[in-house]
Amino acid sequence: MILRNLREGAAIALDAIRSNKLRSALTILGVVIGVTTVMAVASLVQGIRRQIFNAIEVAGPSTFYVIRYFSQTPVNPDRLPYEVRIRPVLRRSDAEAIHRLPEIRYAGIWAQVSQKAEYQGVRTQQLVIFGADDRYMDIQGGTLLRGRFFSRAELTGERVIVLESAVADRLFGRLDPLGARVRVGGLSFRVIGVFEKPSNIFEPPGQATGGVIPFAAARASFQYDETNALFVAVKPRAGVDVGSAMDAVTVALRRARNLRPGDANTFDLVTQDQILDVVGKFTSYFFLAMVALSSVALLVGGIGVMAIMMVSVSDRTKEIGLRKALGATRREVLWQFLVEAATLTLVGGALGILLGLGAGALLKTALSLDSAVPLWSIVLACGVSVAIGLIFGLIPANRASRMDPVEALRHE
């Protein structure tokens, strides 16, 4: 009986969609938009998280960073706490003190600036330029395609740059970039190499890694936020766990800064897990915000379904009266109209899934993300679509089930 009612209700709903295409399309439009949004955002969030996990695999899960101040919540740089503002800026001597530790394989001070690159009138978008040393690829990964990295003499501050391959192709096309001079932030830098970054490295939205210059050149040539854009990258020796390495670094920096036992640290250590936690919180908040916005579309779609089902009940009053006169129970009539409403919204959910799959493919191409629409979002979309139909179809179905068969048969 239940299966028969399911088939019958679904058939009636599909027949109504075919006979009133425009009305049905407008009715389920809100459901389609809501489901598409949820699936597209789920694809984006999953892609970003996957990129970050892959980037950490490249750098190695044991790599951590020393920075002046780290907060897991956004803080206005102009409103930093007083105890942060008086913290000393990280210096090369801090990195050297860390590098001398027996537990540490590598420690280098880096800076990150945001600038545009230009060559003979061809200009790039805003790029992330790292001020680092010749061990950059050991930490961040990548492949040197042409040329070389910095010599010891160039690390003292010469304006040379190793360009990222996509940026080199954008600026030079088929020309050989080695030896040419590009303008970075209006300053001339000589190209000494071209490297290819790992395809899975995470980048800030709207920006791309453009190249690497000597740290001394970055410090002398550009202004940057010394609180967040200046840091020491640290990699422990093989066999040394992150906790032990961080303890050794903490002791060394406190000694170098003459801190007494009761004094608070004047620096922060940031692990990969902390970075993942921050990004996880950000993507979760973003996902929840988009779900809240898409819920408005789903609410509108649900109201539309309720309205169209009310019209359907009015149009089929005689049919309802005839069914009840032939012995249909109130529960059977209620179930029939609930199935119709659920089928209507399920069709909208299916269309939203198809559009969500398309949106996920576009995001993958446009943002170079290794993303895919997760299976759970498809299951969730189907479940939400059916739930919308059941919830908003309840009032029209209840109205139909309560009709008096005699009065219904007299309806004109």
C-alpha positions as CSV (number, residue, x, y, z in Angstrom):
1,M,0.0,0.0,0.0
2,I,2.8,2.4,1.0
3,L,4.7,1.7,-2.2
4,R,1.6,2.1,-4.3
5,N,0.9,5.5,-2.7
6,L,4.5,6.5,-3.2
7,R,4.4,5.6,-6.9
8,E,1.0,7.3,-7.4
9,G,2.0,10.5,-5.6
10,A,5.3,10.7,-7.5
11,A,3.5,10.1,-10.8
12,I,1.0,12.9,-10.1
13,A,3.7,15.3,-9.1
14,L,5.8,14.6,-12.2
15,D,2.6,15.0,-14.4
16,A,1.9,18.3,-12.7
17,I,5.5,19.5,-13.5
18,R,5.1,18.4,-17.1
19,S,1.8,20.1,-17.6
20,N,2.8,23.3,-15.8
21,K,6.4,23.7,-16.6
22,L,6.8,27.5,-15.9
23,R,4.8,27.4,-12.7
24,S,6.7,24.4,-11.4
25,A,10.0,25.9,-12.4
26,L,9.3,29.1,-10.5
27,T,8.0,27.0,-7.5
28,I,11.2,25.0,-7.1
29,L,13.6,27.8,-8.1
30,G,14.4,28.6,-4.5
31,V,15.2,25.0,-3.7
32,V,17.4,24.8,-6.8
33,I,19.4,28.0,-5.8
34,G,19.7,26.8,-2.2
35,V,21.0,23.4,-3.0
36,T,23.4,24.7,-5.7
37,T,24.9,27.2,-3.2
38,V,25.4,24.6,-0.5
39,M,27.1,22.1,-2.9
40,A,29.3,24.7,-4.5
41,V,30.5,26.1,-1.2
42,A,31.1,22.5,0.1
43,S,33.2,21.9,-2.9
44,L,35.2,25.1,-2.4
45,V,35.8,24.4,1.3
46,Q,36.9,20.8,0.7
47,G,39.2,22.0,-2.1
48,I,40.9,24.6,0.1
49,R,41.3,22.2,3.0
50,R,42.8,19.6,0.7
51,Q,45.2,22.1,-0.7
52,I,46.4,23.1,2.8
53,F,46.9,19.5,3.8
54,N,48.9,18.9,0.7
55,A,51.0,22.0,1.2
56,I,51.8,20.9,4.8
57,E,52.9,17.5,3.3
58,V,55.3,19.4,1.1
59,A,56.7,21.5,3.9
60,G,56.7,18.6,6.2
61,P,54.4,18.3,9.3
62,S,57.4,19.0,11.6
63,T,58.1,22.5,10.2
64,F,57.0,25.3,12.5
65,Y,57.4,29.1,12.5
66,V,58.5,31.8,15.0
67,I,56.6,35.0,14.6
68,R,56.2,38.2,16.6
69,Y,52.5,37.6,17.4
70,F,50.0,34.9,16.5
71,S,46.2,35.0,17.1
72,Q,43.6,32.4,16.0
73,T,41.1,35.3,15.6
74,P,41.5,38.3,13.3
75,V,43.0,41.3,15.1
76,N,43.1,44.9,13.8
77,P,46.9,45.7,13.4
78,D,46.2,49.1,14.8
79,R,44.6,47.7,17.9
80,L,47.2,45.1,19.0
81,P,47.5,44.6,22.7
82,Y,50.2,46.8,24.4
83,E,52.3,43.8,25.3
84,V,52.4,42.8,21.6
85,R,53.3,46.3,20.4
86,I,56.4,46.4,22.7
87,R,57.7,43.0,21.5
88,P,61.0,43.2,19.7
89,V,61.0,42.6,16.0
90,L,62.5,39.3,14.8
91,R,66.0,39.7,13.5
92,R,68.5,37.6,11.6
93,S,70.3,36.9,14.9
94,D,67.2,35.1,16.2
95,A,67.3,32.8,13.3
96,E,71.0,32.2,13.7
97,A,70.6,31.4,17.4
98,I,67.9,28.8,16.6
99,H,70.0,27.4,13.7
100,R,72.9,26.6,16.1
101,L,70.7,24.4,18.3
102,P,71.6,20.7,18.0
103,E,67.9,19.8,17.6
104,I,67.4,22.1,14.6
105,R,68.3,21.2,10.9
106,Y,67.3,24.6,9.5
107,A,66.2,28.0,10.6
108,G,66.0,31.0,8.4
109,I,64.3,34.4,8.6
110,W,61.8,35.1,5.8
111,A,59.6,38.0,4.9
112,Q,56.5,38.0,2.7
113,V,55.5,41.1,0.6
114,S,52.8,41.7,-1.8
115,Q,53.8,43.5,-5.1
116,K,53.2,43.5,-8.8
117,A,55.8,42.4,-11.4
118,E,56.3,44.2,-14.7
119,Y,58.4,43.6,-17.8
120,Q,58.2,45.9,-20.9
121,G,54.7,47.0,-20.3
122,V,53.4,43.5,-19.3
123,R,52.2,43.5,-15.7
124,T,50.9,40.8,-13.4
125,Q,48.3,40.9,-10.7
126,Q,49.3,41.4,-7.1
127,L,51.8,38.6,-6.2
128,V,53.3,37.2,-3.0
129,I,57.1,37.7,-3.1
130,F,59.1,35.8,-0.5
131,G,62.2,37.3,0.9
132,A,64.1,34.1,1.9
133,D,67.4,32.3,1.2
134,D,68.7,29.5,-1.0
135,R,66.9,26.9,1.1
136,Y,63.5,28.1,0.2
137,M,62.5,25.1,-1.9
138,D,63.8,22.7,0.8
139,I,61.0,24.1,3.0
140,Q,58.3,25.0,0.6
141,G,59.0,22.4,-2.1
142,G,59.2,23.0,-5.9
143,T,61.5,22.3,-8.8
144,L,64.2,24.6,-10.2
145,L,63.6,24.6,-13.9
146,R,66.2,27.1,-15.2
147,G,69.1,29.1,-13.8
148,R,70.0,28.9,-10.1
149,F,69.2,30.1,-6.6
150,F,71.1,32.8,-4.7
151,S,74.8,32.8,-4.2
152,R,76.3,33.6,-0.8
153,A,77.3,37.1,-2.1
154,E,73.7,37.8,-3.4
155,L,72.2,36.9,0.0
156,T,73.7,40.2,1.4
157,G,71.1,42.2,-0.5
158,E,71.6,42.2,-4.2
159,R,68.4,42.7,-6.2
160,V,68.0,39.3,-7.9
161,I,64.9,37.2,-8.2
162,V,63.9,33.6,-8.9
163,L,60.6,33.8,-10.7
164,E,57.8,31.3,-10.5
165,S,57.3,29.6,-13.8
166,A,53.7,30.8,-14.5
167,V,54.8,34.4,-13.7
168,A,57.8,34.0,-16.0
169,D,55.6,32.8,-18.8
170,R,53.2,35.7,-18.3
171,L,56.0,38.3,-18.4
172,F,58.3,36.8,-21.0
173,G,56.3,34.4,-23.1
174,R,58.8,32.4,-25.2
175,L,61.7,34.7,-24.4
176,D,64.4,33.5,-22.1
177,P,64.0,35.4,-18.8
178,L,67.5,34.6,-17.4
179,G,69.5,37.8,-17.1
180,A,66.5,40.1,-17.9
181,R,65.4,42.8,-15.5
182,V,61.9,42.9,-14.2
183,R,60.3,45.6,-12.1
184,V,58.9,44.4,-8.8
185,G,57.1,47.1,-6.9
186,G,58.7,49.7,-9.2
187,L,62.3,48.4,-8.4
188,S,64.5,46.6,-10.9
189,F,65.5,43.0,-10.1
190,R,67.7,40.7,-12.3
191,V,66.2,37.2,-13.0
192,I,68.6,34.5,-12.1
193,G,66.3,31.5,-12.1
194,V,62.8,30.1,-12.8
195,F,61.2,27.5,-10.4
196,E,58.0,25.6,-10.5
197,K,56.0,25.6,-7.3
198,P,54.3,22.4,-6.2
199,S,50.9,22.2,-7.7
200,N,49.3,21.6,-4.3
201,I,50.7,24.6,-2.4
202,F,48.0,26.7,-0.8
203,E,47.9,30.4,-1.7
204,P,45.9,33.3,-0.4
205,P,42.7,33.9,-2.4
206,G,43.3,36.2,-5.3
207,Q,47.1,36.0,-5.0
208,A,49.8,33.7,-6.3
209,T,53.4,33.1,-5.4
210,G,55.4,35.2,-7.8
211,G,59.0,34.7,-6.9
212,V,61.7,34.6,-4.3
213,I,64.3,37.4,-3.5
214,P,67.0,37.5,-0.9
215,F,65.7,38.4,2.5
216,A,68.1,41.3,2.8
217,A,66.8,42.7,-0.5
218,A,63.2,42.4,0.7
219,R,64.0,44.2,4.0
220,A,65.9,47.0,2.2
221,S,63.5,47.5,-0.7
222,F,59.9,47.0,0.6
223,Q,57.7,47.8,3.6
224,Y,55.9,45.0,5.2
225,D,54.0,44.2,8.4
226,E,56.7,43.1,10.8
227,T,54.1,41.4,13.1
228,N,52.8,38.9,10.6
229,A,54.8,39.1,7.4
230,L,58.2,38.5,9.1
231,F,58.9,35.0,10.5
232,V,61.5,32.4,11.1
233,A,60.9,29.1,9.4
234,V,62.3,26.2,11.5
235,K,62.7,22.5,10.6
236,P,63.9,20.1,13.3
237,R,66.5,17.4,12.6
238,A,65.4,13.9,11.7
239,G,64.3,12.0,14.8
240,V,63.6,15.1,16.8
241,D,59.9,15.6,17.6
242,V,58.2,19.0,17.2
243,G,57.6,19.4,20.9
244,S,61.2,18.9,21.8
245,A,62.4,21.3,19.0
246,M,59.9,24.0,20.1
247,D,61.1,23.7,23.7
248,A,64.7,24.1,22.6
249,V,63.8,27.1,20.5
250,T,61.8,28.7,23.3
251,V,64.8,28.4,25.7
252,A,67.2,29.7,23.1
253,L,65.1,32.8,22.3
254,R,64.4,33.6,25.9
255,R,68.1,33.4,26.6
256,A,68.9,35.6,23.6
257,R,66.4,38.2,24.7
258,N,67.5,38.1,28.4
259,L,64.0,37.2,29.7
260,R,63.8,36.3,33.3
261,P,61.9,33.2,34.5
262,G,58.7,35.1,35.4
263,D,58.6,37.1,32.1
264,A,56.2,36.1,29.3
265,N,57.5,35.1,25.9
266,T,58.0,38.0,23.5
267,F,57.4,35.8,20.5
268,D,55.0,33.0,19.4
269,L,55.6,29.6,17.9
270,V,53.1,28.4,15.3
271,T,52.8,24.8,14.3
272,Q,51.1,23.3,11.2
273,D,48.3,22.1,13.4
274,Q,47.6,25.6,14.6
275,I,47.5,26.9,11.0
276,L,45.1,24.1,10.1
277,D,43.0,25.0,13.1
278,V,42.7,28.6,12.0
279,V,41.9,27.7,8.4
280,G,39.4,25.1,9.6
281,K,37.6,27.7,11.7
282,F,37.6,30.2,8.8
283,T,36.3,27.8,6.3
284,S,33.7,26.5,8.8
285,Y,32.4,30.1,9.5
286,F,32.4,30.8,5.7
287,F,30.4,27.6,5.1
288,L,27.9,28.3,7.9
289,A,27.4,31.9,6.5
290,M,26.7,30.5,3.0
291,V,24.4,27.9,4.4
292,A,22.5,30.6,6.3
293,L,22.1,32.6,3.1
294,S,21.0,29.6,1.1
295,S,18.5,28.7,3.8
296,V,16.7,31.9,2.8
297,A,16.4,30.6,-0.8
298,L,15.2,27.2,0.6
299,L,12.6,29.0,2.8
300,V,11.3,30.9,-0.3
301,G,11.2,27.7,-2.2
302,G,9.3,25.9,0.6
303,I,6.7,28.7,0.7
304,G,6.4,28.4,-3.1
305,V,5.8,24.7,-2.8
306,M,3.2,25.3,-0.1
307,A,1.4,27.8,-2.3
308,I,1.4,25.6,-5.3
309,M,0.1,22.6,-3.3
310,M,-2.7,24.7,-1.9
311,V,-3.7,25.6,-5.5
312,S,-3.4,21.9,-6.4
313,V,-5.7,20.9,-3.5
314,S,-8.3,23.5,-4.6
315,D,-8.1,22.3,-8.2
316,R,-8.6,18.7,-7.2
317,T,-11.3,19.0,-4.6
318,K,-13.7,16.8,-6.6
319,E,-11.0,14.1,-7.0
320,I,-10.3,14.2,-3.3
321,G,-14.1,13.8,-2.5
322,L,-14.3,10.9,-5.0
323,R,-11.4,9.1,-3.4
324,K,-12.7,9.5,0.1
325,A,-16.2,8.4,-1.1
326,L,-14.6,5.2,-2.5
327,G,-13.0,4.4,0.9
328,A,-9.7,6.3,0.9
329,T,-8.7,7.1,4.5
330,R,-7.6,10.5,5.8
331,R,-4.1,9.1,6.3
332,E,-3.9,7.9,2.6
333,V,-5.0,11.3,1.3
334,L,-2.5,13.1,3.6
335,W,0.3,10.7,2.5
336,Q,-0.5,11.2,-1.2
337,F,-0.2,15.0,-1.1
338,L,3.0,14.8,1.1
339,V,4.6,12.5,-1.5
340,E,3.6,15.0,-4.2
341,A,5.2,17.9,-2.4
342,A,8.3,15.9,-1.5
343,T,8.6,14.8,-5.2
344,L,8.3,18.4,-6.4
345,T,11.1,19.6,-4.1
346,L,13.2,16.5,-4.8
347,V,13.2,17.4,-8.5
348,G,14.4,20.9,-7.5
349,G,17.1,19.3,-5.4
350,A,18.2,17.1,-8.3
351,L,18.5,20.1,-10.5
352,G,20.4,21.9,-7.8
353,I,22.8,18.9,-7.5
354,L,23.5,19.0,-11.3
355,L,24.2,22.7,-11.1
356,G,26.3,22.2,-8.0
357,L,28.4,19.6,-9.8
358,G,28.9,22.1,-12.6
359,A,29.8,24.9,-10.2
360,G,32.3,22.6,-8.5
361,A,34.0,21.8,-11.8
362,L,34.2,25.6,-12.6
363,L,35.7,26.3,-9.2
364,K,38.2,23.6,-9.7
365,T,39.3,25.1,-13.1
366,A,39.1,28.8,-12.1
367,L,40.9,28.5,-8.7
368,S,43.2,25.5,-9.6
369,L,41.8,23.6,-6.6
370,D,41.9,19.9,-6.3
371,S,38.2,20.0,-5.4
372,A,35.2,17.8,-5.9
373,V,31.6,17.9,-4.7
374,P,31.7,15.6,-1.6
375,L,29.3,12.7,-1.4
376,W,27.8,13.9,1.9
377,S,26.7,17.1,0.3
378,I,24.7,15.2,-2.3
379,V,23.1,13.1,0.3
380,L,22.4,16.2,2.4
381,A,20.9,18.0,-0.6
382,C,18.5,15.1,-1.3
383,G,17.5,14.9,2.4
384,V,16.9,18.6,2.7
385,S,14.9,18.7,-0.5
386,V,12.6,16.0,0.6
387,A,12.3,17.5,4.1
388,I,11.3,20.9,2.6
389,G,8.5,19.2,0.7
390,L,7.3,17.3,3.7
391,I,7.4,20.3,6.0
392,F,5.8,22.8,3.7
393,G,3.5,20.3,2.1
394,L,2.0,19.4,5.5
395,I,-0.6,22.2,5.6
396,P,-2.0,21.6,2.1
397,A,-2.0,17.8,2.7
398,N,-3.7,18.2,6.0
399,R,-6.4,20.4,4.4
400,A,-7.0,17.9,1.7
401,S,-7.2,15.0,4.2
402,R,-9.8,16.9,6.3
403,M,-12.2,17.6,3.4
404,D,-15.8,16.3,3.8
405,P,-16.4,14.0,0.8
406,V,-20.0,15.2,0.3
407,E,-18.9,18.9,0.2
408,A,-16.0,18.0,-2.0
409,L,-18.1,16.3,-4.6
410,R,-20.4,19.3,-4.7
411,H,-17.5,21.6,-5.5
412,E,-17.6,23.4,-8.8
